[in-house]
Amino acid sequence: MTNEEYVPHFRYMPDQPEKWPRGAAWTLTHAHDAGQVTGIRCARCNVTRYYKPAELREVIGNVTIDEVREKVRCQKCGSREWMGAELFHPTGEQAHTIRYRRLVQIRWEKRVIWRDE
């Protein structure tokens, strides 16, 4: 066989996906699509909780992991300063042992504020 016989097979290969654009933000939607897990840790209480990025996105919005770190507060001690957040791919063992905090519902409170004149 000659090279001309092999060329048509390579000519019509599907396009390869582009590399991630430099400077583009990796958001919770991208993390969910990639199968990542969000781990949020309070260094003061030494408590780590795991979330699905899609559920965090519903509460916080489609933000980067750095913005998640700024917006969360420890439920145990109420601190914001000690919070850390990371996105990671769970290993095989982790995937079976991680206990996720799942979103049940979102409630909106209606508060009335009065002003005396």
N, C-alpha and C positions, 0 to 999 in steps of 0.2 A: 504494500500500500504506500501511496505517496503522501506527502504533506497536505496536498490539496484535499484529500479525502477526510482528513481529521479537522481541518480548519472550520468547516461549517458547524461542527459540534461546539466549538469554542466561541464562535461568532455570536451565537444567540443565547449565551448564558444570562441568567437574570442578574440585574444590577445588585452589587454588593451594598449592604447598608453602610451609610456614611459613619465616620467616627463621631463621637459626641462633640458638638461644636464647642470650641474653647470659650470659656466665660459664660456658658449657658447654665442656668441654675438647675440643680437636681431637686425636683419637688416631690411631694408626697405621692402625686399621681405616677410619676416615673418610678418611684420606689415600689409602689403597689404592682405596677406592670412588670417590674423586674423580679418580683417575688421576695422582696426584702421585708424585714420586720423592724419595727421601731422599738428600741429599748430606752426607757426614760428612768434615770436613777437619781435619787436624792442622796448625796454624799454625807449629809448630816445624819440621816436616819439609817443609811445603808440599806435602802429598799430599792429594788429594781422591778419595774413593771413593764410588760410587753404589750404592744398594741399593733393592730393591723393599720397600715398607713391609710387605707381607704376610709376607715372609721375616724381616724384622727383628722383627716381632710374635711369630713362633714362638720366637725366641731370647730377646728381652728382655721380651716381654709387651705387652699393649695399653696403651701409655703415650703421653704427650704427647712432642713433640719436645724440650722442655726436659729431660725425664727421660731421653731417649735420650742427650742431650749429657752428662749426669752419669754414665751407665753405661758408656760406651764408652771404650776405651783404644787408643792408636795401636799398630798391630802392628809398626811399624818402630822407634820409639824407646821405646815403653812408657809414654808420658806420658798423663795424664788432664787436666792443667791447660790444655793448649793446644787441646783439642778443641772443635770447633764443629759444629753440625748444623742443617740447614734442610730444609724441605719446599718443593718447587716443581713447577710444570708445565713439562716440557721443551718448548722450541720445536721447530719442525719439523726443523731441522738437528741440534739436540741429541739428539732422539729417535733419530736414525740413528747418531750418533757416540758416544753414551755407552756405556761398557763397564761392565756391572753385575757386582758381586760376588754370585755366586749361592750359595745354601745347598745344600750337597751332603748332609750328614748331621750329626746331633748325637750325640756320643758322651758317655756318662757314665762317669767314672772311679770306681772303687771304691778308696778309700784306707783303710788300717787304721792307726789311731792307738793307741799303747800308752801306758800309764801305770804307773809302778812304785809299789808300795805297801810 
